[in-house]
């Protein structure tokens, strides 16, 4: 009589190691997750750097190599100046257009 392995369990060989197909499956899943994390980093990093750059002082913006984090402190003046220069509310109202 042979013992059946319940579904959802990992079959192990005589040495107790995972079977080769299961190891390939796990390796492919890990590789897939790493690729997705890399792609997510490529998408999210420019957004982060734009926001961090808006908070940087002039010393950080002009530094070489460029600072990834505001080293000389955070300043909110850049955002306030941009809000005064760019009339975002007016642009949103103009994009709605006349409602007849």
Beta strands, then each sheet from edge to edge (+ up, - down):
end
